[in-house]
Amino acid sequence: MNHPMIPSRVFFVRGVGAHKDKLASFESALRNAGIEKYNLVYVSSIFPPSCRIVSIRDGLKCLKPGQIVYCVMSRNETNEPNRLVSAAVGLALPNRKDRYGYISEHHAFGERGDIAGDYAEDLAATMLATTLGIEFDPDQAWDERKQLYKASGHIFKTRNVTQSAEGHKDGLWTTVLAAAVFILE
């Protein structure tokens, strides 16, 4: 039997928005991501055992406007024209579904989306690797450690969802976000 407070499913979203007001820019990014209708509660970084990743469409079907929804969110914003902002969530899953994984959040200025995404993915995998007792060299490049983690037989999958954007040319607030959105039964 599932515990009512342990999510059974999760989906990943990203969004970007711009507006003269900072809060409205965030709202616009939430709308772009499709999660503006919910009361979002930020939680930390544990991916529950046996939790299934579902599509955005299938995930949104399970939620009702006004519902309290738990998520791990990364968010960044700027009102500086052309300033690069990024937000990413990374995921690392163990090979056994009865064990928990990690979700990490990372946001940066002046960092391309692919770099921010790799960093978030690396962070989640490193947190998982340390709990599983996998030996690794923290100075080794992410690509090399990724291969080591997978070769260990303990880490099954890593991925990231990232949004980056340049600050609006006219100085409007520009917000980027990435989130893992949990579904409770």
Buried (B, 14 or more C-beta within 10 A) or exposed (E): EEEEEBBBBBBBBBBBBBBEEBEBBBBBBBEBBBBBBBEBEEBEBBBBEEBEBBEBEEBBEBBEEEEEBBBBBBBBBBBBEEBBBBBBBBBBBBEEEEBBBBBBBBBBEEBEBEBBBBBBBBBBBBBBBEBBEBEBEEEEEBEEBBEBBBEBEBBBEBBBBBBBBEBBEEBBBBBBBBBBBBBBE
